[in-house]
Amino acid sequence: MNMPINTSISNKPSYKMLRMKQLIECTGLSRSTLYDMMDARSKRYDPTFPRAIKLTEATVCWLESEVNAWLESKIKNSRG
C-alpha cells in the first residue's frame, strides 16, 4: 500500500537575521553611521531604519527582510 507523501509547506515564517558585520556589508554603511541612524539624539537619526532585535544580553540582530525593505524605500525615494 502506498503512503501519501506530505508535500505541504510549513506555514511558519522563516527569518534570516543579520548581525552587525552582515548589516555593514548589506548597507555599505559604517558601524558608527548605523548606530547614529538608530540614535534619536544624532543628526543622522533615521526613524525609518529597522529596529534591532535583542536575542540575548550581548547579541542584537536585524531582520534581513526589514533591512531590504528599508533599502528598497531608499532606492525608490532617491530615484523619484
C-alpha positions as CSV (number, residue, x, y, z in Angstrom):
1,M,0.0,0.0,0.0
2,N,1.4,3.4,-1.0
3,M,1.5,6.0,1.7
4,P,0.8,9.6,0.6
5,I,3.8,11.9,0.8
6,N,3.3,15.0,2.8
7,T,4.3,17.8,0.4
8,S,2.7,20.6,2.4
9,I,4.9,23.6,3.1
10,S,5.0,24.8,6.7
11,N,3.2,28.0,7.4
12,K,5.8,29.0,9.9
13,P,7.8,32.1,8.7
14,S,11.5,31.7,8.1
15,Y,13.5,34.6,9.5
16,K,17.0,35.5,8.3
17,M,18.8,37.5,10.9
18,L,21.7,39.9,10.2
19,R,24.4,40.6,12.7
20,M,26.3,43.9,12.6
21,K,29.0,42.7,10.3
22,Q,26.4,41.5,7.8
23,L,24.4,44.7,8.2
24,I,27.5,46.7,7.3
25,E,28.1,44.5,4.3
26,C,24.5,44.7,3.2
27,T,24.1,48.5,3.5
28,G,27.6,49.7,2.7
29,L,27.4,51.9,5.8
30,S,29.9,52.1,8.6
31,R,29.2,50.8,12.1
32,S,29.2,54.4,13.6
33,T,26.8,55.6,10.9
34,L,24.4,52.7,11.6
35,Y,24.4,53.4,15.3
36,D,23.9,57.1,14.6
37,M,20.9,56.3,12.5
38,M,19.4,54.4,15.5
39,D,20.1,57.2,18.0
40,A,17.3,59.7,18.2
41,R,19.8,62.3,19.6
42,S,22.0,62.1,16.5
43,K,21.8,64.3,13.4
44,R,21.9,61.1,11.3
45,Y,18.9,59.6,13.1
46,D,16.6,57.8,10.7
47,P,13.3,56.8,12.3
48,T,12.6,54.5,9.3
49,F,15.6,52.4,9.9
50,P,14.7,48.9,11.2
51,R,15.0,48.4,14.9
52,A,17.4,45.9,16.3
53,I,16.2,42.7,17.9
54,K,17.8,41.7,21.1
55,L,18.4,37.9,21.1
56,T,20.5,37.7,24.2
57,E,22.1,40.2,26.6
58,A,25.1,40.5,24.3
59,T,23.5,39.8,20.9
60,V,21.5,42.0,18.6
61,C,20.5,41.5,15.1
62,W,18.2,42.8,12.4
63,L,15.6,41.1,10.2
64,E,17.0,40.8,6.7
65,S,13.5,41.4,5.2
66,E,13.1,44.7,7.1
67,V,16.6,45.9,6.1
68,N,15.9,45.0,2.5
69,A,12.5,46.9,2.6
70,W,14.3,49.9,4.1
71,L,16.9,49.8,1.3
72,E,14.2,49.5,-1.3
73,S,12.5,52.6,0.1
74,K,15.8,54.5,-0.1
75,I,16.3,53.4,-3.7
76,K,12.7,54.4,-4.6
77,N,13.0,57.8,-2.9
78,S,16.3,58.6,-4.4
79,R,15.1,57.9,-8.0
80,G,11.8,59.8,-7.6
